[in-house]
Structures are given as structure tokens and as C-alpha cells.
Amino acid sequence: MKAIHRIKAIIFKEVRQLSRDKITFGMVVMIPLIQLLLFGYAINTDIRNIPIAVVDQSNNAAGRMITESVKVTQVVDVKRYFETAKQAERAIEAGEVRAALILPKDLTHRMVQQRELGQWIVDGSDTMISSAILGLKSMPLTDFDFEILPQSRNTFEVTLLYNPSRRSAVNIVPGLLGVILTMTMILFTSAAIVRERERGNLELLITTPIHSIELMIGKIVPYIFVGLIQIVIILGLGHFIFDVPINGALSQILLGTLLFISASLTLGLVISTIATTQLQAMQMTVFVLLPSILLSGFMFPYEGMPIAAQWIAEALPATHFMRLIRGVVLRGADLIELWRDTLWLASFTILGLIVASARFKKNLD
């Protein structure tokens, strides 16, 4: 009986301690709730509204009707119109659109000759996007008043850029770099300040003349080199083992990854100034990691998500890095072409350092 009373006392103590730990109790509720909402609502493999460009060189009613027929499928969303295929290819390279529909000048003759009516140029680095566009390859055009349309053949030709063989490793390996860096960089620094507090070193730091911003920078610099080692391992082995092409300049890859490493580290520092224990820091890291993996476009296409989920995804550094690293590594783009994601990561790093420094000053008070 005494043993039972002692066990009851321990259970009562643990329940009381858990109820007082608001962050841990919140994570107990929020982590399964977030996963349920993400998988049940935000994650959608049925891709819709893929941003595309149209190059209508025919300039006639047939070209406009074909464009409208493609838009009606709701698989694609026409974002840009260009005069030449070269301009459309540059837009794909810069990540402005994921595909382009080219309608040639001799469109009417092609209809009479029962040939393919046009050509899709597709960013093949994302296999789900390319599969969705390939589904339009033989789309029927039954709403037309024309008597002669392609019979028993494809309506459009499809050209897959960057990954014509549609190998999944080409898309996964660069994205895996973002997932691993998110996990390790945030995890390393999320406990940085908490660890100092638990070890009793915080009082020592308070008495030193070091400024808060200096402490924050000093905390993240060593882990930058850890991230660089991971870059070499993932991209190096991915290139030599899985034959993943590296089409971009190494300097662009390095600079873009440094921006993401810095953004992830500062996010970890902000978490570290909020958490009071290393357990809380780890729980909050998992809370950030789950949407970073599921909403960043690593596993599921960004275009298939509802608008609300896309807004959440845009707030995550991983989403911007996924677009950036795949654009540089696979499409050979540079950071100037991907300036929106580049600017966002740089701004996030600066803002994160400011917030972490301000919160640390508050802790000193």
C-alpha cells in the first residue's frame, strides 16, 4: 500500500508540473492538431492552378479558344503572356511560371493537317508538376466548332526541361538539403540560450561587456560551418551517387545556402529566448519542423495547397529556400533572378537577430 501511495504522489507531482508548463502542455495539444489540419486540409496531391505562361504566335481566334480550353481544366492558371518561346523559357528558369504553352503561327494549318496544335515547355524538375501537365498532352477539344482537330494522337507536344527522364532523385536531393538544414540548424541553436541558463552560465554572460547582438552572432557563426559541411555531403553524394545535375554556379549555391542557414539559425535563437528548458526548445523545434517539411514544397506541390496554407508556407524560410536551391541547382538560375526569395531570407535573418537580441535584453532585466 505504501508503494501505491508513493506512486500516486509521483503521478500527482508530474500532473501538476505538466499543468504549470504551459509551453509543453500547448505542444501536447497543438502538434497533433496541426498534423491533422495539415494532412486533412492543406496537403493535396491533386494539383490545381499551376502558374503558366502562354506564347500565342497565331494571333487568331483558334489560339484564344485553345488557351481558354486549357484554362477551363483548372489544372493551370495563366499568369504571363510572352511573344517568344525564349522569353517563356527564361520565366521558367527564374521560377516565375512552371510551364509555358507555345501556340505556333501555323496553328490553323496544323488543325487541317491533324498535327499537334502546340507545345508545352515544362519545368520537369518537379515530377508532380510535370505529371499534371503531361495529363493535358491528350486533352480533348470537344467544345470547338472546328470540324478538323487532331484525331487518335496527342493534342500537344510536351518538352520536359531539367529532368526529361523524370527521375525523383533530381527533385528530392536539393529539397532534402533544405529539410536537413532546417532540422539541424534550428535544433542546434534553439537550446543555445536555454543551455547557458541551465548550466548556470547566464549570470557570467550578464557580467561580461558583450552586447546582446554580439552574443547572438557569436552563437550562430560556428554552426554555419556545420551547415556548409552538410551542403558538401548532400549535394556531393547526390551528384556522384544519384547523378543529380548541378547546373548552377557553385558561388550561387554557396551564397543562397548561407542565407538559409543564417535564417534557420536566427529562428532557432528566437525559440531559445522563448523556451525555459531544453525540452521546451526541442518541442518548439518540432512544431516548426513539421510545417516546414509539409508546406515548403518538399513532399507536396505548393500549387496544390489552399491559399491559407500557402500564406503559412510563405512565412517559413524552408519554402523560400526550396524554390531558391532547386532554381539554382536544377535550372541554373542565379540569385538575382530569384531575388524575391533571396531578399526574404536576408530580411528574415536580420529581423530574427533583432528579435532574439531584444528578447535577451528583456531576460536580463
N, C-alpha and C positions, 0 to 999 in steps of 0.2 A: 504493500500500500504506500509506503514511503517513497518508493521508486516512482509510482504513478503520480504522486503529488509533486515530486521534483520535475518530472516530465511536463506536467501541467504548468508548472511555474515557468519553465523554459519556453513553452509554447506561448504562454501569455506575454512573456517578455518580448518574444520575436514579433508577435502580432502588434503590440504597442509600438515597437521600434519601426516596423514597416509602415504603420499608420502615420507616424511622425515624419517619415522620409517621403516628402511629397513628390520628389522627382522620381524615385523608384516606383512608388505607387502609381504615378501617372504613366510611367512606361509600361507597367503591367496591363493597363487598360488600352493605352494608345497603340502599342506595337501590333497586337492582333487586330485592332480596329483599322489601322492604316493598311495592313496587309489585305484585309477583307475588302476594303474600298478600292485598293489598287487593282487587285485581281478581278474583282467583280464589276468594277465600273470603268477604271482608267485603261486597263490592259485590253487591247483589241487587236487581234491578228487580221481582222477584215479591214484592209486598208482602204481609206477613202480620202478624197481631196488631196492627192499628190500634186504639189506645185509643179506646173509645166510651163513651157513656152511654146508658141506657135509661130512658125515661119510659113506664111501663106504667100507663095510666089505666084499663085494662079490669079489672084485678084479677081475672082469671079464668084458667082452665086454658089457654084458647086463647092468651092473651098470653104465658104462661110457655112454652108449646110453641114459639111463634114465636121467642121470644128464644133458646131452646135451639137451634133450627134455624139461626139466624143465627150463633151461636157455633160450631156444628159446621163451618161453612165454613172456619174458622181465618183468614179474612180480617180479622176484627175480634176484639178482646178487650174484654169488658165490664169497665170499671173503676169506673163510678159508676152509681148509681140515683137518679133525681130524681122529684119529684112533679109538677113542671110543666115545660112546654117552655121557659119563661123562664129557669129555673134552668139548664137544659141549655145554652141559648144563652150564658149568662154563663160557663159552664165552657169552652165552645169559645173564647170571646173571651179567657179567661185562659190558654188553651193547656193546660188540664188534660186535655181529650179532643179528638179531631179530628172527631168526628161524634156525632150522637145519633139514636136510633131512637125515634120517638113512636108509641105504640100508643093509639088513641083509646078513649073509653068505649064507643062503639057498635061495637066490633070484631066482635061476633057478627052484628049486622045487616049490616055490610059484607060479611061472608062469605056471608050468604044472598043479598045483592044483587049479589054478584060484583063488588064495587068494590075499590079498592086497600085493603090491610089496615092500612097505616100510612104514616108519612112519615119520610124521612131528612133531617136537617138537617146539612149537611156544611160543613167549613171548605174552601171552594173555592180558597183562596189557593195551595194545593199541588195542582197538576194531577194528579200521580200518585196522591195520596190520593183525590181526587175521582173519578178514573177507576176506582179499585178499588171504591169504594162504589157507583158507577154500575153496576158489574158485578153488584151484588146487587139492582138495581132489578127485575129479572125472575126472580129466583131461584125455582126450583120448590119447592113444599112437599109433596112426594110422600109424606113419612113420616107425614102426618096421617091420622087415622081419619075426619076430616070428609068428607062427601060433596060439599060445595059449597065450592069455592075459586075464586079469580079465573081465568077462562079467556080465553086469547087477549088478555091485557092485562098491564100491569105489576102486580107484586105490591105494590110500594111506590111512593109518590111521592118525588121527590128534590128538595130545595131547596139550591142552592149559595150559600153566603154569601161575601161579599167579592170574589168573582171569578166571577159567574154565566156569563160568556162563555168562561171557561176559557182566557184568554189567558196564554201562558207568560211574557210580559214582566212581568206583575204579580208573579209569583213570583221571577223571576230578578233583577230590578233591585235590590230590597232585599238579596237574598243576595249579589249582586255587590259591594255595599258592604263586606260582611264579608270577602270574598276579597281585594279590592284593599287594604283597610286591613291585613289580615294580612300580605300580601306586602310592602307598602311600609314599614309601621311596624317590623316585625321586621328587615327588611333594613337600614333606616336606623340602627338602634341596635345591631345585632348586631356591628358593627365599631367601635363608639364607643370602647371602651377599647383594643382592638387597634390602632386607628389612632393613638391617643396613644402607644402603646408603639413602633410602627414609626417614627413621626416623631420620637421622642426626647423627647416632651413629658411622659412619665410621671414622670421624675425631678423635673421642675419642679412637677408636681402634688403630689408627695410632700412637697416642701419648703414648700408653702403650708399655712396653718392650716385649710383646708377639710376638713370631715369627709366620710367616705365616703357617708353618706346624702345629704348636701348635693350632692355631686358627681353621684350617681345622679339626683336630682331635676332638677338643672340640665341634665343630658344629655337628659332626655325632654321637658321643657317646650317647647322650640322646635318639636319635631316634632308636638306636639299641634295647633298652628295649621296645620301642613301637612295633618294629618288632617281638620281642620274644612273646609279648602278642598276636599278631596276629597268630603266629605259634600255640600257645596253643588253641586258639579259633577254627581255621580252622581244624587242624588235630584232636583235641579232639572231636569236634562235628561231624566231618566227620566219626570218628571211632565209636562213640556211636549211631549216628542217621542213618548213611548210611552204617554202618558195613564195612567201608574201612579197610582192614588189614594193620597193621603196622609191617612189617616183619623185618625191620632193627633195629639196636641198637639206642636208644634214643640219645646217645652221638654222633653218626654219623650224625643223623638228625640235632642235635643242631649245630654241627661244620659246616656242609655243609650249613645250612641256615644262619649262622653268616657270612660266606664268601660271600654269595649272598647279604645279607643286606648291608655289607660293600661296595661291588662293586656298588650296586644301589645308596647308599648314596654319594659315591665319584663322580658318574656320575652326580647326582643332583648338587653337588658343582661345578663341571666344568661348567654346564649350568648356575649356579648362577653367575659365574665370567664373562660369556659372555653376559648375558642379562643385560639391563639397567633399566628395570622396572619389577614389579611382573607380569604384563600382558604378557610381552615377555617371562618370565620364564615359565609361565603356557602354553603358546603356544608351546614352545620348548619341554616341557614335553609331551604334546600330540603328537608331532612329533616323539618322541622316543617311546612312549607307543604303538602307532598303529602297527609298525612293530614288536615290542616285543610280542604282542598278536598273530599276524597273522603268523609270521615266526618262532616262537620259538618251534612249535610243539604242542602247547596247543590245538588249534582247528583243524589244518590241519596237516597231517603227513609230517614230514621233508623230507622223502624219495620221496614224490610226487612233490617236488619243483624243478624248473630248477637249474642248477649249479650256475648261477649268484645270484639267491635268496638265495641259501644255503651259499654262501660267505657272504652275508649281515647278514644272521642269525647267522653265526659263530662269528660275531663281537659283538653280543648282549649278555649281561650277562644272560638274561632270557633263551636263548636257552641252555646254559650250565647248568643252574640250573634245567630246566625241565628234562634233562637227569639224572642229579645227584639225585634230590629228588625222582623221580619215581624209579630209580635204588635202592636207599636205602630203601624207604618206602615199595615198592611193591615186589622187587626182593630180598631184604635182602643183597644187595651188601654193601661194605664198601668204604670209600673214597680212599683207596689205589687202589682198582680195577678200580675206576673211576678217576684215577689220572690226566688224561688229563683235564677234566672239573674242577677238584679241583685246579690244578695248574693255569689254565686260570683265574679263579675267583680271586685267590690270586694275580696274576700278574696284573690283571685289577685294583684291589684296590690300589696297590702300585703305579702304573702308574697314576691313577686318582688323588691320593693325591699329587703327584709330579706336575702334570699339573695344578691342582687347586691352589696349593701354588705358582707356578711360575707366573700364571696369576694374582694372588692377589698382588704379589710384583710389577708387571707391573702397576697395577692400582694405587699403592701407589706412583709411580713416576709421 
